[in-house]
């Protein structure tokens, strides 16, 4: 019998009976791990890079901010492209960009080449998560499921925050043993493996392959909306990064670009950034805010405590990386069992409470604290890392419109990166005179305030507090 349905185009009858086999999920997990691990693995390589290239350590901050900026802009863009052009196509293109970035970075002879490599890696890795969410959503619909098994989203959670948490330890081991170029070289074997596996993913439905002329594509993806969003995000990041020094030009560009983008998007029937839809979907908006604030806490701890342990506590790069291993281990161990039931309320409450506890612990640390105290703080933030990813990711899947899951997933990551970028700004402010105990205590105080804000967002959310989420 001849049919034009997506099931025939994408998966076999056997695959429908068992839609989420390892051949489908594994490449998605590997791809989703590339962005968070590249975000964090660079942390222990900045000082060696500055030494070998004979530049100031502060100048290497561009290697962190460039990937953040590229990712913040590219995540929702990749999601929109996945909805329009096909998730598999965009996913494969992203892997190729990461491979190219790994090659350029491993051969880089100056800071400019390394920055280009980090931008390519940021653009490429940004495709994985929103494309994975699009493919998972389609797969579940084809199998007649309201949502995928919890273990599927749990796998993405593990690939996300757990790999971000183990990035510094991996970076410490690689950089300490083989040099800073391995912070880039690691992408080459991983992307080659991911590419081979991704080629076996189901092909995109034919309806997404139609109307691929440049004009049709530009209209369907809202090209001007994407450009406006990119300009707004870029100017916002440029404004945030040097704070407390105010870059007035960046602030003016941000305000103008934001106003134009809002005006343009409100006029569109199918906008890239659906402001009306977001305003009417309070559950989704609150999920974005929770993600931004909790990742501000996780990354402030990850980068701030790392800097303090090396500069004030006296640990080596390798020792500092190993000190964060408990965080990665707890994240990995908790993510999957928590995600199996597609829970939201319990995990997000746990994320707020653990963030408050860990932040209070940071305020009690000093240069004379025993090593076990640092380990305990790392363990607590491992709980934060796991629970915020599991809870908010499931909340995203439940709250996002089915036909906008790619863009919504990208914006979810963008808000996360805003939290991450803000964490680096806060770290720069509290450690502006060097990493000290006083600066660490100031960082802890800021994180306590952020934790209280997350808890209030949860406790005052009547819809979330009365929802009982089951498997």
C-alpha positions in Angstrom: 0.0 0.0 0.0 1.5 3.4 -1.0 1.4 6.2 1.5 3.1 9.6 1.9 3.0 9.7 5.7 6.1 10.7 7.7 6.2 7.3 9.2 7.1 5.7 5.9 9.6 8.4 5.1 11.3 8.3 8.5 11.0 5.0 10.3 10.0 1.4 9.7 7.1 -0.4 11.3 9.5 -2.1 13.6 11.0 1.2 14.7 7.5 2.4 15.6 7.0 -0.5 17.9 10.3 0.4 19.6 10.8 4.0 18.6 13.6 5.0 21.0 16.3 2.4 20.3 19.9 3.1 21.1 20.7 3.7 17.4 18.3 6.7 17.5 19.1 8.1 20.9 22.9 7.7 21.2 23.9 10.2 18.4 21.5 12.7 19.9 23.2 12.3 23.3 26.7 12.5 21.9 25.7 15.6 20.0 24.0 17.2 23.0 27.2 16.7 25.1 29.4 18.7 22.7 28.1 22.2 23.7 28.2 22.0 27.5 31.6 20.1 27.6 33.2 22.7 25.2 31.7 25.5 27.4 33.5 24.2 30.5 36.5 22.3 29.3 38.3 25.5 28.4 38.4 26.7 32.0 41.6 24.9 32.9 43.3 25.7 29.6 43.2 29.5 29.8 46.3 30.1 31.8 48.5 27.6 29.7 47.1 29.3 26.5 48.1 32.7 27.7 51.5 31.5 28.7 52.3 29.8 25.4 50.8 32.6 23.2 52.4 35.3 25.4 49.2 37.2 26.0 47.6 38.4 29.3 45.4 35.9 31.0 42.5 38.3 30.9 42.7 38.4 27.1 41.9 34.7 26.9 38.4 35.5 28.3 37.4 36.0 24.7 37.6 32.2 24.2 34.9 31.8 26.8 32.7 34.7 25.8 32.9 34.0 22.0 31.4 30.5 22.5 28.8 31.8 24.8 27.8 34.5 22.4 27.8 32.2 19.4 25.7 29.6 21.3 23.2 32.2 22.7 22.4 33.4 19.2 22.7 30.1 17.3 20.6 27.8 19.6 17.1 29.2 18.7 18.3 29.9 15.1 19.2 26.2 14.8 15.9 25.2 16.3 14.0 27.3 13.7 16.1 25.9 10.9 15.3 22.4 12.2 11.6 23.1 12.1 11.8 24.5 8.5 14.6 22.6 6.8 14.7 19.4 8.8 16.3 18.4 12.1 18.6 15.7 10.7 20.1 18.1 8.1 20.8 20.8 10.6 22.1 18.3 13.1 24.7 16.9 10.6 25.7 20.4 9.5 26.4 21.3 13.1 28.6 18.3 13.7 30.7 19.2 10.6 31.2 22.8 12.0 32.4 21.4 15.3 34.9 19.1 13.5 36.2 22.1 11.6 36.5 24.2 14.8 38.4 21.4 16.5 40.9 21.2 13.6 41.4 25.0 13.4 41.8 25.3 17.2 44.3 22.4 17.5 46.4 24.1 14.8 45.9 27.7 16.1 49.0 29.8 16.5 47.4 33.0 17.9 44.4 34.1 19.8 42.5 35.1 16.7 42.6 31.6 15.3 41.5 30.1 18.6 38.6 32.6 18.8 37.5 31.6 15.3 37.6 28.0 16.3 35.6 28.6 19.4 32.9 30.5 17.4 32.7 27.6 14.9 32.4 25.1 17.8 29.7 27.3 19.4 27.7 27.5 16.2 28.0 23.8 15.5 27.3 22.5 18.9 24.2 24.7 19.2 22.4 22.6 16.6 22.4 19.4 18.7 19.9 20.1 21.5 17.1 21.8 19.6 17.4 19.3 16.7 17.3 16.5 19.2 14.1 17.8 20.8 12.5 18.2 17.3 13.4 14.6 16.4 12.3 13.2 19.8 9.0 15.1 19.6 8.3 13.7 16.1 9.4 10.2 17.1 7.0 10.2 20.0 4.1 11.5 17.9 4.7 8.8 15.3 4.6 6.2 18.0 1.4 7.6 19.4 2.9 8.9 22.6 2.0 12.1 24.4 5.6 12.4 25.5 8.7 10.2 25.2 9.8 7.8 28.0 11.5 9.7 30.8 14.8 7.9 30.1 15.0 9.6 26.7 14.9 13.1 28.1 17.0 11.9 31.0 19.7 10.9 28.5 19.7 14.5 27.2 19.9 15.8 30.7 22.9 13.6 31.5 24.5 14.6 28.2 23.9 18.3 29.1 24.7 19.3 32.6 26.6 16.2 33.6 29.1 16.7 30.8 29.3 20.4 31.6 30.2 19.5 35.2 32.9 17.0 34.2 34.4 19.4 31.7 36.8 21.0 34.1 38.1 17.7 35.4 38.5 16.4 31.9 40.2 19.6 30.9 42.5 19.4 33.9 43.5 15.9 33.0 44.0 16.6 29.3 45.7 20.0 29.7 47.9 18.8 32.6 49.0 15.6 30.7 49.1 16.6 27.1 48.8 20.4 26.7 46.1 23.0 26.1 45.6 22.0 22.4 43.7 19.0 23.6 40.9 21.3 24.7 40.3 21.6 20.9 41.6 18.2 19.7 39.1 16.3 21.8 36.4 17.4 19.4 37.9 15.6 16.4 37.4 11.9 17.5 34.1 12.7 19.2 32.6 14.4 16.2 33.8 11.8 13.8 32.0 9.1 16.0 28.9 11.3 16.2 28.9 11.9 12.5 29.0 8.2 11.7 26.2 7.4 14.1 24.1 10.4 13.0 24.1 9.2 9.4 21.8 6.4 10.6 19.2 8.8 12.0 15.8 8.8 10.2 15.7 11.1 7.2 13.6 14.3 7.5 10.1 14.1 6.2 9.7 15.1 2.5 7.4 18.0 3.4 10.3 19.7 5.1 12.5 19.3 2.0 10.0 21.2 -0.2 10.2 24.9 -0.9 13.9 25.2 -0.3 14.5 28.3 -2.5 16.3 31.1 -0.8 13.3 33.4 -0.7 11.0 30.8 0.6 13.5 29.7 3.3 14.2 33.4 4.3 10.4 34.0 4.7 9.7 30.8 6.6 12.6 31.2 9.1 11.9 35.0 9.5 15.4 36.0 8.5 15.0 39.6 9.7 13.8 38.4 13.0 16.9 36.2 13.4 19.1 39.1 12.4 17.4 41.4 14.9 17.6 38.8 17.6 21.3 38.2 16.9 22.1 41.9 17.0 20.2 42.2 20.3 21.9 39.3 21.9 25.4 40.3 20.6 25.1 43.9 21.9 23.7 42.6 25.2 26.7 40.3 25.7 29.1 43.0 24.7 27.5 45.3 27.3 27.5 42.7 30.0 31.0 41.3 29.7 33.0 44.4 30.8 30.8 45.4 33.7 31.1 47.2 36.0 32.6 49.4 33.3 29.7 50.6 31.1 30.0 50.3 27.3 27.5 52.9 26.3 27.7 52.2 22.6 26.7 48.5 23.2 23.9 49.6 25.5 22.5 52.0 22.8 22.7 49.3 20.1 21.0 46.8 22.4 18.1 49.1 23.1 17.6 50.1 19.4 17.9 46.5 18.2 15.6 45.2 20.9 13.0 47.8 20.1 13.2 47.0 16.3 13.1 43.3 16.9 10.1 43.6 19.1 8.3 45.8 16.6 9.1 43.4 13.7 8.2 40.2 15.5 4.8 41.6 16.7 3.9 42.3 13.1 4.7 38.7 11.9 2.1 36.0 11.7 4.9 33.3 12.2 7.7 35.1 14.1 11.1 33.7 14.9 10.7 35.0 18.5 7.1 34.7 19.3 6.7 37.5 21.9 2.9 37.2 22.1 3.1 33.4 22.5 5.7 33.7 25.2 3.7 36.4 27.1 0.6 34.1 27.0 2.6 31.0 28.0 3.6 31.7 31.5 4.8 28.2 32.2 7.3 28.5 29.4 8.5 32.0 30.4 9.0 30.8 34.0 10.9 27.8 32.9 13.3 30.1 31.0 13.8 32.3 34.0 14.4 29.3 36.4 17.0 27.9 33.9 18.8 31.2 33.7 19.0 31.8 37.4 20.0 28.2 38.4 22.7 28.1 35.7 24.0 31.4 37.0 24.5 29.6 40.2 26.1 26.4 38.8 28.5 28.2 36.5 29.4 30.9 39.1 30.4 28.0 41.3 32.2 26.1 38.6 34.3 29.0 37.3 34.4 31.2 40.4 35.4 28.4 42.8 37.9 27.0 40.2 39.6 30.4 40.0 39.7 30.7 43.8 41.0 27.2 44.3 44.0 27.9 42.0 44.8 31.5 43.0 43.9 31.6 46.7 43.6 28.0 47.9 46.8 26.9 46.1 45.7 23.9 44.1 47.2 23.0 40.8 45.3 22.9 37.5 45.0 19.1 37.7 44.0 19.2 41.4 41.4 21.8 40.7 39.8 19.8 38.0 39.7 16.7 40.2 38.0 18.7 42.9 35.0 19.2 40.7 34.6 15.5 39.9 32.1 15.0 42.7 29.8 17.5 41.0 29.9 15.7 37.7 29.5 12.3 39.3 26.4 13.4 41.3 24.9 15.0 38.2 25.3 11.9 36.2 24.0 9.6 38.9 20.9 11.6 39.7 19.8 12.8 36.3 18.6 9.5 34.9 16.6 8.1 37.8 15.0 11.6 38.3 14.1 11.8 34.6 12.5 8.4 34.2 9.2 9.7 35.6 9.2 13.0 33.7 9.0 14.9 37.0 9.0 18.7 37.2 7.9 20.0 40.6 10.1 17.9 42.8 13.3 18.4 40.9 12.9 22.2 40.5 12.2 22.6 44.2 15.3 20.5 44.9 17.4 22.6 42.6 16.4 25.8 44.4 17.0 24.4 47.9 20.4 22.8 46.9 21.5 26.0 45.3 20.7 27.9 48.5 22.6 25.3 50.6 25.6 25.3 48.3 25.7 29.1 48.1 25.7 29.3 51.9 28.5 26.8 51.9 30.6 29.0 49.6 30.2 31.9 52.1 31.7 29.7 54.8 34.8 28.7 52.8 38.2 30.3 53.2 41.8 29.6 52.4 42.2 27.5 55.6 39.1 25.3 55.0 39.7 21.5 54.8 39.5 19.9 51.4 36.4 17.9 52.4 34.5 21.2 52.7 35.3 22.0 49.0 34.2 18.5 48.1 30.9 18.9 49.9 30.1 22.2 48.1 30.9 20.4 44.8 28.5 17.6 45.8 25.7 20.0 46.6 26.0 21.8 43.4 26.0 18.5 41.6 22.5 18.0 43.0 21.6 21.5 41.7 23.0 20.7 38.2 21.0 17.4 37.9 17.7 18.6 39.3 17.5 21.9 37.4 18.3 20.2 34.1 15.8 17.3 34.6 13.0 19.5 35.9 13.3 22.4 33.6 13.9 20.3 30.5 10.7 18.3 31.1 8.8 21.5 31.9 10.0 22.8 28.5 8.8 19.8 26.6 5.4 20.0 28.3 4.9 23.8 27.9 6.3 24.4 24.4 3.9 24.3 21.4 4.6 21.1 19.4 5.3 23.0 16.1 7.7 25.3 17.9 9.7 22.8 20.0 12.9 23.5 18.1 12.9 27.3 18.6 11.6 27.0 22.1 14.4 24.5 23.0 17.0 26.9 21.5 15.6 29.8 23.5 15.8 27.5 26.6 19.5 27.1 26.0 19.8 30.9 25.2 18.4 31.8 28.6 20.8 29.3 30.1 23.7 31.0 28.4 22.5 34.4 29.7 22.8 33.0 33.2 26.2 31.6 32.3 27.4 34.9 30.8 26.1 36.8 33.9 28.0 34.4 36.1 31.3 35.4 34.4 30.4 39.1 34.8 29.7 38.6 38.5 33.0 36.6 38.8 34.9 39.4 37.2 33.3 42.0 39.6 33.9 40.1 42.9 37.4 39.0 41.9 38.4 42.3 40.2 41.3 42.7 42.7 42.2 39.1 42.5 40.7 35.8 43.7 40.4 36.2 47.5 38.3 34.8 50.4 36.4 38.1 50.5 35.6 37.9 46.8 34.4 34.3 47.2 32.1 35.3 50.1 30.6 38.1 48.0 30.0 35.6 45.2 28.3 33.3 47.7 26.0 36.1 48.8 25.0 36.9 45.3 24.2 33.2 44.7 22.1 33.1 47.9 20.0 36.0 46.5 19.6 34.2 43.1 18.6 31.0 44.9 15.9 32.8 46.9 14.6 34.2 43.6 14.4 30.7 42.1 12.6 29.4 45.1 10.1 32.3 45.0 9.5 31.6 41.2 8.6 28.1 42.1 6.6 28.6 45.3 4.5 31.5 43.8 3.7 29.5 40.7 0.2 28.1 41.4 0.1 26.0 38.3 3.4 24.3 39.1 2.6 23.8 42.8 -0.7 22.1 42.2 0.4 20.0 39.3 1.1 16.3 40.0 3.4 14.9 37.3 3.5 11.2 36.9 5.3 8.9 34.5 
